[in-house]
Amino acid sequence: MKIKKSIACVLSVIMLIGMLSGCGQDEEVKVNLEMTPTTGEVNEYGWKMPKETIKLDVFSALQSSPDDMKKYNEKMKDYLLEKFNVDINLYCYDTNPDERLNLMLSSNDYPDCITYLNATQVEKFIKMKKALPLDELVDKTTDLKKRYERYSPMIRSEDGKLYQLLTRCGKADMDLMIPCADTCPMLRLDWYKEIGSPDISTPEKYLDALKKMVANHPTTKSGKKTYGISFYDTKKSDITPSYISYVGGMFGLKQGWDIDESTNEVVHWLNSDKGMKLIKYLNKLNLEELFDPEGFLMSIEEWGEKGVDERYAGYIGPWFHPGYYISDNWMKLMGEDYPKEMRYVHYDVKDSEIEHSTYNPQDALGFRVILTDKCKNPADYMRWFDFEHSEIGVKLTGYGIPNEEASIWTYDEATKTGKFTDKAVKEITAEKSCFDFEPYMLLGGECQMVITGTLEKLSDGTNCWLNQSNKDKWKELKDENLKDSFYNNTAMSAVVMTPDNPLISKKQRCADIIMTGYSQAILAKTEEECMSIIDKTQKDAIKAGLNEVQKFYNDNYKANLEKWGK
Amino acid sequence: MKPRNKTLRHDNKSFFQRVLFEFNKERQLWIITIIMLIWVLIFAYIPMAGIIIAFKNYEPGYNMWNCDWVGFQYFKEFFTAPEFPQVMRNTLAISGLNILFGFPAPIILAVLLNEMGRKKFKKVVQTVSYIPHFISWVVVASILFTILGNEGILNNILLSLGVIDKPIIYLYEGKYFWTIITIANIWKSIGWSSILYLSAMSGIDEELYQAGAVDGLGRFGMLWHITLPSIAVTIVLLWILGIGGILNAGFEQQLLLGNDQTRTYYEVIDTYAYKYGIQQGRYGYGAAVGLMKGVISVALVFGVNHLSKKTLDISVM
């Protein structure tokens, strides 16, 4: 009995120690403004060489493959260490970023620098005083300071301090950016030409064209059914499902919100006539058997496989999906025999009652980057970020290592300028593009090593992306067709709902109800059934708090517009 | 002459000396078990202290001691949540079906295997039956998508036989979900669970069967009067533990097989705690839901065990 009591006491003490060990620190951390001293030497990029190796430990919060990141960053990492004496350890995880960040915070094990955060994630760190204030550090920079004159008023916290920088900022002002339509409706060009390339400017005409294309090609060579439209659902639980935000642009919805331009009133798509029109349209696609119902279940790879099997006449979503997952594979399979019109081409389709389609939100602020309270050398990070924002820094981190055989650009040390190689430009702009991305990415191209970075145009009219700076015929066509579909979404993207907000559970509840209801409504067997389901979904969502969530977004959106004067 | 009575010697020792004595006496056993005991201490007992966050307004990254007490707020929130009836319904339905069909299934398989005469064939069947236990749910989900998908094997068979004229998307229809998950659970666990019953059956005295044969019992008679009563203790013990786990309706299988269309049928306590607790960063709420489940499970185990002791004189503890 005594032994049992003793064991119980020991276990209690252990549990107590376990509790205490879960504690974190609450004190404010002072910002170290000291930079690693330099040797006086300057490298070919104008970078003053540090006496000791500057180590930068950066976690990328975007969900990506860590093996791919390591593979594509390796050479660039070694290059930067050799040329700049800077050792950048950039890593990521292939898990839900919110869960990963929560785990990092609860275990008090997070890195010096975190990039590719969204506004909500940043707020968490700022509230917990785990993000360093950056004003004094930014003041010591040149290129970064110039750029942030424009952006910092939009990202200062309530206490007036600057805790965050931006990753890939610049996508809102049409004068500052190279337009690139991210989302659009697409049609398979060869099948479209077969039916006489009819007008597809409205949803009904688009549907008719899809019907005719499928009637011409009802099955594949192996006898499998073809569909007019396919989509890949990201399956992310949200009050605006991914497919609503893609197709909503057809009816004037802005990422699922019906925003009145004159009053700036914000209404959720489920509460708006435009949303009802959208759901009816998607259901009609299903009733006409043009809609692949497995879109709700498939992974992107499974969707791509079906596409390669020639099962889809059209697609609405990110512009590069059919290219990357379908037509690139057709090119590889067919080689020289690949017909150039066997591809998906991008068009603007809009409801007749709206002035412009709204497929392409532009967010000036993009993702965010912070330096955490664990960072011992913030001044060194800031120095690197300053370089990343210089003209040559944008090119180096965007295009990868220059002057190698597989490089897409050359750097001239004498003039301190860089330009694309003729070979790269010729290949990327070819009508039947034969550009091989792999060797270029292995040199750190395609912005693999970007920590901050910008999408703003450089002085030579290029930006950090190869294929935006050099558009082939099809991309030119895409951006020309969709030039009216852009809108400034900065104020809405910057609306933040932190985990301690009592509305967060209501938002999740609404998201659950909406995700179930919208998919059931689309797959309903009659229009009446569809509207009955969506009606019930709306009632249930309102009961769960949709109108309160809507009011939150409405109030904060207007507050952002007022704060920024636009 | 000094007494050699160990008890007397024991009484003269201090507590510490007695502990050392016992440890020394059983040192081989301690050497074998000490590593596992330390592992259990570190990974099962020490983390238990974290249950305190079920009563605190804890956010990841904050000092646990500085967080405000919220008492039973999270428990109240769970019981009054609009999803509570549906979550409990789904949990009890899926667990109930698992107990109703999944519990007797390995017993029946064990009995059938026990009746098999040809040893080689019996071994093959047994091995094949417990291979699914080692297949992960991710692979099982892929197999089910292939079989039950819009263009899956089952639809192709039914279409070719003329039973249906349009494919049925089983994985989108909530009404099929419980059936699919129950069948998948049974297929995955039947072989492995039957091992326990087979080992219990192997301990039955052959003379009982011989005596039964003399008394004129046939195959079913021997099964009813000899085999089942002999393994009754094993059945009841596993039944008690099964009832205790009634609120464990699964997690991985729901996340893999479920989708937005079947959410109203697949959402169980564990997936709810994951979504509203872990994913939203409300660790305290998730902990409270988990704690509530654990407390009810323990109460059920004790309750059913007590009932079993009173009625059948069989108990786990």
Interface residues (C-beta under 8 A of the other chain):
Chain A: K2 I3 S6 L11 I14 M15 L16 I17 G18 M19 L20 G22 C23 G24 Q25 D26 N96 D98 E99 L101 N102 L103 L105 S106 N108 K124 F125 M128 K130 K224 K235 S237 P293 E294 F296 L297 P499 D500 I504 S505 Q508 R509 D512 M515 T516 S519 Q520 L523 K543 A544
Chain B: F15 V19 L41 Y45 I46 P47 M48 A49 G50 I52 E59 P60 G61 Y62 N63 M64 W65 N66 P82 E83 F145 G149 N150 E151 I169 L171 Y172 N259 D260 Q261 R263 T264 E267 K275 Y276 I278 Q279 Q280 G281 R282 Y283
